[in-house]
Amino acid sequence: MSGQTDRIEQQVRLPNPQSRVWRALSDAAQFAEWFGVKLDGPFTAGKSTNGKITIKGHEVTFEFAIEAIEPERRFAFRWHPYAIDPNVDYSSEPMTLVEFTLETVEGGTMLKVVESGFDKIPASRRVEAFQMNTNGWTGQMSRIAKYLAANS
């Protein structure tokens, strides 16, 4: 989306039932497996879970502040986007909102992810965070598709 700086939007059509895609998103153990993260607890709306990315070259610890768990429809959390420098305290920065939504479509499920709030990220790192997370969501949509193909 040319000119768009505040939100990333991506989607993937999956040949799986909505209930199966929902479990891959909302069950912390399954999410951890396809997302490439080690989590310290389950997902609970209104609570935070810490995670450490396990993808080689991206080993970063971060917080998932779980915003919403609406069964088989919407899973949302807040985090500090591309907060990769271990010497920087990102806690005073605004978090972006990541929303996964599911919709049953012919032959499976449409999974959409929207990450919004980049315009509130400090200007000194906003562009890089936006670009890196855009690339990251492309990879993550591929990862969930592969996970579901192997674990359905």
N, C-alpha and C positions, 0 to 999 in steps of 0.2 A: 504494500500500500504506500505509494509514493507520497512523501510529505507527512505521513503519519509518524508522530514522535511519542505519543502518550500510551499507545497500546499495541500489543502484538496479538494477532488473531491467526490461528491455524486450526485446521480440521483434518480428520482422517476418517474414511469410511471403513469400518471393520466388519468382517463377515461373521460376527459373533452376536448372540442375543444381548440385549441391553443389560440384563441381570448379570451376565458374565463379565462384561466390561466394567460394570459398577463394582463388582468384587475386586477386580484388578486395581481400581482406583482407590476404593475406600478402605480396604483391608491393608493395614500398615505393612504387614509382612509381604504381601503380593506387590504393593506399591514399591517397597524397598528393592525388591528383586528386579523389576523392570526399569525403575528409575535410576538404579545404581547408587543406592544410598543405604547407610546403616542407621537405623532409627533407634532412639532410646525409649520408645513407648508407642502405644496405639494412638490413633486419631480420635480425638474427642472434641466436638464443637465447643468453642470458648476456651480451649486450653492449648498450650504450646507443646510441641514435640521437637527435640533437637535431632539433627541428623548430620552425618558426615558423608559427603560424596565419595564413592568408592571407584569412580571411573578414573583410570590412570591419567595423571596430569591435571586432574581437577579435584584433588583431595582437599575439600574445604568443609569446615563445620558451619552449620547455619541453623536458624530457628524457623520452624513451620508454626505459625500462629493460626490455628484452625478456625476459620470464619464460619463455615456452614457445611453441614452434611445433610443433604436432602435426598433420601434413598432413591436410587436409580435415576436421579435427575440432575443433581448439582453437588459438586464437591469444591470447596473454595478455601484457600489459605492465603495468608500474607507472609512475605519474606523480604529480606534485603537482597535486591537483585545484584548479581555478579559481585558479591561481597567476598572477594578472594584474597585480599591482603591480610595476613594474620597479624600484622602490626597496626592495623586500623580498627578503631572501635566504631562500628556502623550503627550502634544502638540508638543514637540520637537522630538518625536519618529516618525519613518516612519509609514505609514498606510498600511494595507494590502488591496488588491483589491478583492472585491467580485463580481463575474460575474454569473448572471443567464442567461442561454440560453434555448430556446424553440425549439422543433422540432416536427412536426406532425408525428405521428407513427400510425400504424393500431390500431384503437380503442381509440385513444386519443392523448395525448401529452407527450413527454419525457421532463421533467424539469431537467436540470443539474445545479448544483451550484459548482463553483470553487472559493476557497479563496486562494490567493497566496501572497507571499512576507514575509513569516514568517522568512526566513533566515536573514532578515534585522532587525528584532525585537531584542532588547537588549538580550544578552544571559541569563541574570539573570531571565528573564520571558518568554523566547521563548518556552520552552518545555511545560510549563503549559498552555500558551495561545493556542498553537497548539492542545494540548489534550482537553482542554475545548471547543474550537471551533469545533473540530471534533465531540464531543458529542452534542454540540449545533446544528450543522447542521443536525445531525440525527433527533433530536427532531423537528427542524423547517420543515423538509421535511414531517414529519408525521403531523405537525400542518397545513400545507397548504393543504394536502390531505383531512384532516378532515373538514377544512373550505370549500373547494370546494364541498365536498359531501353534506354539509349542506346548501350551498348558491349558488347552480347552477340553 
